[in-house]
Amino acid sequence: MKKYLGFNNVNIYIENRGVVKSSIQFKDGVFTSFEENENLEKLPENLFIVPGFIEEHIHGANGSDFMDGKVESVKNIARSVAQDGTTSLLATTMSMSEEDILKAVEAINDYIKKRQEYATILGIHLEGPFISKTFCGAQDPINIIEPNIEILKKFVKASNDNVKMITFAPEHADEEFINYLLAENIVPSIGHSNATSEETKCAFKRGVRCATHTYNAMKGIHHRDVGVVGEVFLDDNVKAELICDLHHVSADAIKLLYKCKGKDNVVLITDSMEARFLPNGQYELGGQKVFVKDGVATLANGVLAGSVLHMNEAIRNIKRVLNISFEDAIDMASKNPAINLGIFDKKGSIALGKDADFTIVDKDFNVYATFVKGKLVYKKGENL
């Protein structure tokens, strides 16, 4: 495959500068210079180089799920999502048996140890099994258990310390559980939770700093107890994940979230399952049958079950709904998740010394190419 050194005189979204005309060079996987060089490539005027998208919450794509417990499934997902501009992600698990979760995290770790070829697997996001049965969503309540440090340690050990985020219901967890997450640099995220306003505030004081797929599968607002959703709105230190497919959350609810949280605290996610990139039909998620029709994935009882959302579609949707700038929409899928995961020193924007993770898009976020650490991992047609 052709080796790229950079691009000359192109539209680039550069950290702290916005979209400007500049050149960009990269070497050994990092951005090295904004100087011109006759050996660099050119791009059509209608295309833009932007930071690669980071998915901190994704279960599967293209017929594979991280709970398959197979290295090939992990590779297939990493390869497939590159076509949406995704350059890195957290492999997300579900509430299944302890044996199934251990098998999944071991397979993810096995892939991470290998030479990664496509979107980088940054680590693992454990979504459950320490969640609320009241707000189980599409997760089978039979597999939901109380927060347990010893069981969690098994998952962390099997992952080779690659657990980077966990979704749990803090109303069932003690301070020791949260302290363990913080000590291990695991991002604590409230989700699938029936916590009251006071319980949520207590969790935030203890260090919980993210909300999993905000609005969905969590206690909503009541005027005498604003619940999880209300406290997420009120706390400026908490990042709010958002599934912006306009099925999980309405346009008005998105506007309300943005008005409360601002552009720096919204993190776009797909929460996609194995049917992403595939046609309508019957699939699986967490051992349960899922039915996909017209862009909506549900269990047999009608409960939403992940999504088939593409990352660039989420960005396109948020820009249109909020009428925000091109750059602000991109930030919600790059800068914001990078800050949330504590990796903004290496990823999430285009700056010298950072990983050369970027995607080439047009003004409508259609993806033409994706690069991971300076290597082309996806190309649309023969435009490059």
Salt bridges, closest charged atoms under 4 A:
GLU15 OE1 - LYS354 NZ 3.18
GLU41 OE1 - LYS2 NZ 3.04
GLU45 OE2 - LYS21 NZ 2.62
GLU55 OE2 - ARG276 NH2 2.89
ASP84 OD2 - ARG276 NH2 2.67
ASP84 OD1 - HIS310 ND1 3.15
GLU98 OE2 - LYS154 NZ 3.04
ASP110 OD1 - LYS113 NZ 3.73
GLU117 OE2 - LYS75 NZ 3.31
GLU127 OE1 - HIS57 NE2 3.09
GLU127 OE1 - HIS59 NE2 2.79
GLU127 OE2 - HIS192 NE2 2.86
GLU127 OE2 - HIS213 NE2 3.05
GLU146 OE2 - HIS172 ND1 3.78
GLU150 OE2 - LYS153 NZ 3.91
GLU171 OE2 - HIS172 NE2 3.96
GLU198 OE2 - LYS201 NZ 2.97
GLU241 OE1 - HIS57 ND1 3.01
ASP245 OD2 - HIS248 ND1 2.88
ASP264 OD1 - LYS263 NZ 3.40
ASP271 OD1 - HIS57 NE2 2.97
ASP271 OD1 - HIS59 NE2 3.05
ASP355 OD2 - LYS347 NZ 2.86
ASP357 OD2 - LYS347 NZ 2.70
ASP364 OD2 - LYS363 NZ 3.39
GLU382 OE1 - LYS379 NZ 3.74
